[in-house]
Amino acid sequence: MRSYFDRALAPLRRQMLVHFGITVGNYVHMFSEERSLARIPEIFGQMFRWLEGDRPDPVRIPQWHGESSVRESPAMPPVSAAGQNGTAIPPPLPKPGTAADPRRSAVLSAFNATRPVDRRKDLHGRDDKLELLFDAVLDRDHHAVIHGARGSGKTSLVRVFSDYADQCGAVMVYMACEERSSFAELLRPYLKFIPPSCVPMGEEQAFQDEVAALEEDFGPRALVQLLSRLHDCQLILILDEFDRVTNRAVQSEVATFMKLLSDALVPVQLAIVGIARSVTDVISCHPSLRRHLSAIPIGRIAAEDVRTLIDQGAQSCGLAFDEDSRSLISSLSCGSPYHIRLFCNYAGLKAVKSDAQGVDATIAIAGILDATDNWARLNEEDHSLFIRLVRADQPVRDALAAVARMAAQEDAIDIARLERQAGEAAGDALHLLADALMPDGGEEGRLTFKDSIAPQFLLVLLAEADAALQSRPEATRPLALSRPHQGPRMGGAVA
């Protein structure tokens, strides 16, 4: 039985129905499909019942009875994931080279040029350096300076060393240096990572109180006195990117700190990671530090290690690199682990995007040139200079290649030796490259590139300008590249 309220509203509902009918009638001509016209009586019926107060049954949530209680509508048959023959329809494959393509992720993981490695099996050609570091720091309690060009694998070496040293019971604390830090600002962050196990039992709180009581701008002696409380441990402080510390006073204080630690037999060693001049910067402040210091130079890896790195990565991502592509990457990378991984990374992504099963010379060329274009966007000044220089006469171009290869392989340019190799054109090449070069740590007769990863890209641009691909590079010339046809590129066309 309807309520009094419903009966009172009935006349109003009828009046609304009349107006509704007139309005709908004006729009009936808009229903051109037979199906839409057929539904008009149904719509009117639903509206009339609502206006008369006839409420539809409320929607109820199905109850669980042990089986699915969701009823399928007879008007819409259930959707099947099977084809006409009854077999399951697989999901669509990702477009080759897109972010969803698992092969792309495999290439990025196998040839990651942006992060240091942390497993010994990925540290190609560095077993001898790792043994030197073990012997110097863990066995003879020396401080160490690990030096080499950017991209040579210094940080990777230190990370692998840290893992092994940690297994031997040493406490490793890693930090990267800041350019404008004072001695106290440089070393204070390490103190909060010294574990209580390094402090004699019962003195943990006293040690923390002394750390908190250090003066804001403490010096080497105060820090050595604090660390002398450490007992029955080996603490190794890693100062990465030490070449960013250019303040001579701070360099001198770090050298003094190392000397005082050794003289006081404090169980703390420093492992300084930087470029070649880092050794000179430290030793020049305290020549007697040589007795307590080991230098670990990190150069380029040998040709066989380059091949192993490429083959191991290729096996990991499932893309084979043929002989020509490996020779090309080996020649242009000059043994730099960073450039090897970078060129393989871009070449592998090119292969995935083109849905190729491997990397041949053509794909490798396209990938290397893509990597060079990416570098150009980050260093437009050097790139523009190099583009102009590759148009020079052949003797000067040969001298430019000799400069780039010497810098890429040895991290510096020995002017006297370059002149013996390239003759009179050596001076012209160095003059033309003057804006991209700087003195090598103040050493007379030696230069280096301001951008330490640039020499390999100069070799690529010189090789591209040669416009003829050779299957085997000569000892003093890079392979020549031929860029696939594409639109205009930065810096203008190569002559």
C-alpha positions in Angstrom: 0.0 0.0 0.0 1.3 3.4 -0.9 1.9 6.0 1.8 -0.1 9.2 2.2 2.9 11.1 0.9 3.0 9.0 -2.4 -0.8 9.5 -2.9 -0.5 13.3 -2.4 2.2 13.5 -5.1 0.3 11.5 -7.7 -1.3 14.5 -9.4 2.0 16.3 -9.6 3.6 13.2 -11.2 0.8 13.0 -13.8 1.3 16.7 -14.7 5.1 16.1 -15.0 4.4 13.1 -17.2 2.4 15.2 -19.6 5.2 17.8 -20.0 7.7 15.0 -20.3 5.7 13.4 -23.1 5.5 16.6 -25.0 9.3 17.1 -24.7 10.1 13.6 -25.7 7.7 13.9 -28.7 9.8 16.9 -29.9 12.9 14.6 -30.0 11.3 11.5 -31.4 12.4 12.5 -34.9 16.0 12.2 -33.7 15.7 8.5 -33.3 16.6 7.2 -36.7 17.5 3.7 -35.9 14.8 1.0 -35.6 16.3 -0.2 -32.3 16.1 3.2 -30.7 12.5 3.7 -31.8 11.6 0.3 -30.4 12.8 1.3 -27.0 10.6 4.4 -26.7 7.6 2.5 -25.1 9.9 0.8 -22.7 11.4 4.2 -21.6 7.9 5.7 -21.2 6.8 2.7 -19.2 9.8 3.0 -16.8 9.2 6.7 -16.4 5.5 6.3 -15.8 6.0 3.6 -13.2 8.5 5.9 -11.4 6.2 8.9 -11.5 3.4 6.7 -10.1 5.6 5.8 -7.2 6.5 2.3 -8.2 10.2 2.0 -7.1 12.5 -0.6 -8.7 13.9 -3.3 -6.5 17.2 -2.2 -4.9 20.4 -3.6 -6.3 21.7 -6.3 -4.0 25.3 -7.6 -3.7 25.4 -11.3 -4.6 26.1 -13.6 -1.7 29.0 -16.1 -1.8 27.8 -19.7 -1.8 31.0 -21.5 -2.6 30.8 -20.9 -6.3 30.6 -17.8 -8.5 27.3 -16.1 -7.8 27.7 -13.6 -10.7 25.0 -14.4 -13.3 25.8 -13.9 -16.9 23.4 -11.8 -18.9 21.6 -13.8 -21.6 21.7 -10.7 -23.8 25.5 -10.7 -23.8 27.3 -14.1 -24.1 30.4 -14.5 -22.0 33.7 -13.3 -23.6 36.0 -16.1 -24.3 39.8 -15.8 -24.5 39.9 -18.5 -27.2 40.1 -18.2 -30.9 38.0 -19.9 -33.5 39.8 -23.2 -33.0 39.5 -23.1 -29.2 43.1 -22.1 -28.6 43.9 -19.3 -26.2 44.6 -15.9 -27.8 48.0 -14.6 -26.5 48.4 -11.0 -25.5 49.7 -8.8 -28.3 53.5 -8.7 -28.5 55.2 -5.3 -27.6 56.4 -3.3 -30.5 60.1 -3.9 -31.0 62.3 -1.3 -29.2 59.5 0.1 -27.0 59.8 0.3 -23.2 57.6 -2.8 -23.0 60.0 -4.9 -25.1 61.9 -7.2 -22.6 64.9 -7.3 -24.9 65.3 -3.6 -24.5 65.5 -4.1 -20.7 68.0 -6.9 -21.2 70.3 -4.7 -23.3 70.1 -1.8 -20.8 71.0 -4.2 -18.0 73.8 -6.0 -19.8 75.5 -2.8 -21.0 74.8 -0.3 -18.3 77.3 2.6 -18.9 75.8 4.8 -16.2 76.5 2.8 -13.0 79.6 1.2 -11.7 79.7 -2.6 -11.5 79.8 -4.4 -8.1 80.5 -8.0 -9.1 84.0 -9.3 -9.7 82.9 -11.2 -12.8 81.9 -7.9 -14.4 85.2 -6.2 -13.6 87.0 -7.1 -16.8 90.8 -6.7 -17.0 91.2 -5.5 -13.4 92.3 -8.6 -11.5 95.8 -7.4 -11.2 94.6 -4.0 -9.8 92.3 -5.7 -7.4 95.1 -7.8 -6.0 97.3 -4.7 -5.7 94.6 -3.0 -3.7 94.1 -6.1 -1.4 97.8 -6.3 -0.8 98.2 -2.6 -0.1 95.2 -1.9 2.1 94.3 -5.2 3.8 97.7 -6.8 4.1 100.1 -3.9 4.6 97.8 -1.3 6.1 98.7 1.2 3.5 96.6 4.1 2.4 95.8 3.9 -1.4 95.3 6.4 -4.2 93.3 4.8 -7.1 93.7 7.1 -10.1 92.7 7.1 -13.7 90.6 8.9 -16.3 86.8 9.3 -15.8 85.1 6.2 -17.2 88.1 4.0 -16.6 86.4 1.9 -13.9 87.9 3.3 -10.7 84.7 3.4 -8.7 83.8 -0.1 -10.0 87.2 -1.4 -8.7 86.6 0.2 -5.3 83.1 -1.2 -5.0 84.2 -4.7 -5.8 87.2 -4.3 -3.4 84.8 -3.0 -0.7 82.6 -6.1 -1.0 85.6 -8.4 -0.5 87.1 -6.3 2.3 83.7 -6.3 4.1 83.8 -10.1 3.9 87.2 -10.0 5.5 85.8 -8.0 8.4 86.9 -4.5 7.4 84.4 -1.7 7.9 84.0 0.3 4.7 82.6 3.9 4.6 82.1 5.4 1.2 81.6 9.1 0.4 82.0 11.3 -2.7 83.9 14.6 -2.2 82.4 18.0 -2.6 84.3 20.7 -4.4 84.2 23.5 -1.8 84.4 21.4 1.4 86.8 22.2 4.2 88.7 19.4 5.8 86.1 19.1 8.6 83.2 19.2 6.2 84.9 16.5 4.1 85.5 14.0 7.0 82.7 14.7 9.5 80.0 12.7 7.5 82.2 9.5 7.9 82.0 9.6 11.7 78.3 8.9 12.0 78.8 5.6 10.0 81.4 4.2 12.4 79.6 1.2 14.0 79.7 0.7 17.8 81.6 -2.6 17.3 84.7 -0.5 16.4 84.7 1.1 19.9 85.8 -0.8 23.1 82.8 -2.2 25.0 81.4 0.3 27.5 82.9 3.3 25.7 80.4 3.7 22.9 78.6 6.7 24.5 81.8 8.4 25.4 82.9 8.1 21.8 79.7 9.6 20.5 80.0 12.4 23.0 83.5 13.2 21.7 82.2 13.2 18.1 79.5 15.7 19.1 82.1 17.8 21.0 84.4 18.2 18.0 84.9 21.8 16.9 83.1 22.9 13.9 86.3 23.3 11.9 88.4 20.6 13.4 91.8 19.7 12.0 93.7 16.5 11.3 95.2 16.1 14.8 91.9 16.4 16.6 90.4 13.8 14.3 93.3 11.4 14.7 93.0 11.7 18.5 89.3 10.8 18.3 89.9 7.8 16.0 92.7 6.5 18.3 89.9 5.3 20.5 88.9 2.7 17.9 90.0 -0.8 18.8 90.1 -4.3 17.2 88.8 -3.2 13.8 90.0 -2.0 10.4 88.2 1.1 9.2 88.6 2.1 5.6 87.4 5.5 4.5 86.8 5.8 0.7 87.1 9.4 -0.7 85.7 9.2 -4.2 86.1 12.0 -6.8 89.0 13.5 -4.8 90.1 15.4 -7.9 87.1 17.7 -7.2 89.0 19.0 -4.1 91.1 21.7 -5.6 91.8 23.7 -2.4 95.5 23.2 -1.7 95.0 23.7 2.0 92.4 20.9 2.2 94.7 18.6 0.1 97.5 19.3 2.6 95.3 18.6 5.6 94.2 15.3 4.1 97.8 14.3 3.5 98.7 15.3 7.1 95.7 13.2 8.3 97.0 10.1 6.5 100.5 10.6 7.8 99.3 11.0 11.4 97.1 8.0 11.2 100.0 5.8 10.1 102.5 7.3 12.6 100.0 6.7 15.5 99.1 3.2 14.3 95.4 4.0 14.2 93.5 1.2 12.4 92.2 3.5 9.8 93.2 3.7 6.1 92.1 6.1 3.4 91.4 5.0 -0.1 91.4 8.1 -2.3 89.8 7.8 -5.8 90.7 10.4 -8.4 92.7 11.2 -11.5 96.4 11.0 -12.0 97.2 14.4 -10.5 95.6 13.3 -7.2 98.8 11.3 -6.4 100.9 14.4 -7.0 98.6 16.6 -5.0 98.8 14.3 -2.0 102.5 13.4 -2.1 103.7 16.9 -2.8 102.2 18.0 0.5 104.0 15.3 2.5 106.8 13.5 0.6 107.4 11.2 3.5 103.9 9.8 3.0 105.3 7.6 0.3 106.3 5.0 2.9 102.6 4.6 3.9 101.0 5.0 0.5 100.3 2.8 -2.6 99.3 4.2 -5.9 97.0 2.0 -8.1 96.9 3.4 -11.7 93.8 2.4 -13.7 94.4 2.4 -17.4 92.6 0.9 -20.3 91.7 -2.7 -20.5 93.4 -5.1 -23.0 91.9 -6.0 -26.3 91.1 -9.6 -25.1 89.2 -8.1 -22.1 87.3 -5.8 -24.4 86.1 -8.9 -26.4 85.2 -10.7 -23.2 83.2 -7.7 -21.9 81.3 -7.5 -25.2 80.7 -11.3 -25.4 79.5 -11.6 -21.8 77.1 -8.7 -22.2 75.9 -10.1 -25.6 75.2 -13.5 -24.0 73.3 -11.9 -21.2 71.0 -9.9 -23.4 70.7 -12.5 -26.2 72.2 -10.4 -29.0 75.2 -11.6 -30.8 77.8 -9.1 -31.9 79.6 -10.1 -35.1 83.4 -9.8 -35.6 83.1 -6.5 -37.5 81.0 -4.8 -34.9 83.3 -6.0 -32.1 86.4 -4.7 -34.0 84.7 -1.4 -34.6 83.7 -0.9 -30.9 87.1 -2.1 -29.7 88.9 0.4 -32.0 86.9 3.4 -31.1 86.5 2.8 -27.4 90.3 2.5 -27.0 89.9 0.1 -24.1 87.7 2.4 -22.0 85.1 0.3 -20.1 82.6 3.3 -20.1 82.8 3.7 -23.9 82.6 0.0 -24.6 79.4 -0.3 -22.6 78.0 2.9 -24.0 78.6 1.9 -27.7 77.3 -1.6 -27.1 74.3 -0.2 -25.3 73.3 2.1 -28.2 74.1 -0.6 -30.8 72.0 -3.2 -28.9 69.1 -0.8 -28.7 69.3 -0.2 -32.4 69.2 -4.0 -33.0 66.2 -4.4 -30.8 64.4 -1.4 -32.4 65.0 -2.9 -35.9 63.9 -6.4 -34.6 67.3 -7.8 -35.6 68.7 -10.9 -34.0 72.2 -9.5 -33.6 74.5 -6.6 -34.1 76.5 -6.3 -37.3 78.7 -3.5 -38.4 75.9 -1.4 -39.9 73.9 -1.5 -36.7 77.0 -0.9 -34.6 77.7 2.2 -36.7 74.2 3.6 -36.2 74.4 3.0 -32.5 77.8 4.6 -32.1 76.7 7.7 -34.0 73.5 7.9 -31.8 75.8 7.8 -28.7 77.9 10.5 -30.2 74.9 12.7 -30.9 73.8 12.2 -27.3 77.2 13.3 -26.1 77.0 16.3 -28.4 73.9 17.5 -26.7 75.8 17.6 -23.4 79.0 19.2 -24.8 78.0 21.4 -27.7 81.2 23.5 -27.5 83.6 20.6 -28.1 81.3 19.0 -30.6 81.1 22.1 -32.7 84.9 22.4 -32.6 85.4 18.8 -33.6 82.9 19.2 -36.5 84.9 22.0 -37.9 88.2 20.2 -37.4 87.3 17.0 -39.2 87.1 19.0 -42.4 90.9 19.8 -42.2 93.5 18.5 -44.7 94.4 14.8 -44.4 97.8 15.3 -42.6 96.1 17.4 -39.9 93.3 14.9 -39.7 95.8 12.2 -39.1 97.5 14.2 -36.4 94.1 14.9 -34.8 93.4 11.2 -34.7 96.8 10.6 -33.1 96.1 13.2 -30.4 92.6 11.7 -29.7 93.9 8.1 -29.6 96.9 9.0 -27.3 94.5 10.9 -24.9 91.9 8.1 -25.0 94.5 5.3 -24.3 96.8 7.1 -21.8 94.5 9.8 -20.3 97.1 12.5 -21.4 99.0 13.8 -24.4 102.8 13.7 -24.3 103.7 16.5 -26.7 107.2 15.3 -27.4 106.1 11.8 -28.3 103.2 13.1 -30.3 105.6 15.2 -32.4 107.7 12.1 -33.1 104.6 10.2 -34.2 102.7 12.9 -36.2 105.5 15.1 -37.3 105.0 18.8 -38.1 101.2 18.4 -38.2 101.2 17.6 -34.5 101.7 21.3 -33.6 98.8 22.3 -35.9 96.5 19.7 -34.4 97.3 20.8 -30.8 96.8 24.5 -31.8 93.4 23.7 -33.4 92.3 21.7 -30.3 93.6 24.4 -27.8 90.1 25.3 -26.6 89.4 21.6 -25.7 92.7 21.0 -23.9 94.3 22.0 -20.6 97.6 21.2 -18.8 97.8 17.8 -17.2 98.1 18.7 -13.5 100.7 21.3 -14.1 103.1 18.9 -15.6 105.2 20.6 -18.4 104.9 19.0 -21.8 101.7 17.1 -21.1 98.1 18.1 -22.0 94.7 16.5 -21.4 91.2 17.0 -22.7 89.0 19.1 -20.4 86.2 16.6 -21.1 87.9 13.3 -20.4 85.4 11.2 -22.4 85.7 13.5 -25.5 88.7 11.8 -27.3 86.7 8.8 -28.3 84.0 10.9 -29.8 86.5 12.9 -31.8 87.7 9.6 -33.2 84.1 8.7 -34.1 83.6 12.0 -35.9 87.0 11.7 -37.7 86.0 8.1 -38.8 82.6 9.3 -39.9 84.2 11.9 -42.1 86.4 9.3 -43.7 83.1 7.8 -45.1 84.6 4.4 -45.8 84.1 1.4 -43.5 87.2 -0.8 -43.1 86.9 -4.4 -41.8 90.2 -4.1 -39.9 91.6 -0.9 -38.4 95.2 0.1 -38.9 97.3 0.6 -35.8 97.2 4.4 -35.9 93.9 5.1 -37.6 90.3 4.5 -36.4 87.8 2.7 -38.5 85.8 4.9 -40.8 82.1 5.2 -40.5 79.3 5.9 -42.9 76.3 7.4 -41.3 72.9 6.0 -42.5 70.8 8.6 -44.3 68.9 10.8 -41.9 67.9 14.4 -41.3 70.1 17.3 -40.4 72.2 16.8 -37.3 73.8 19.2 -34.8 76.7 21.3 -35.9 75.9 21.0 -39.6 76.8 18.4 -42.1 80.2 16.7 -42.3 82.2 17.7 -45.3 
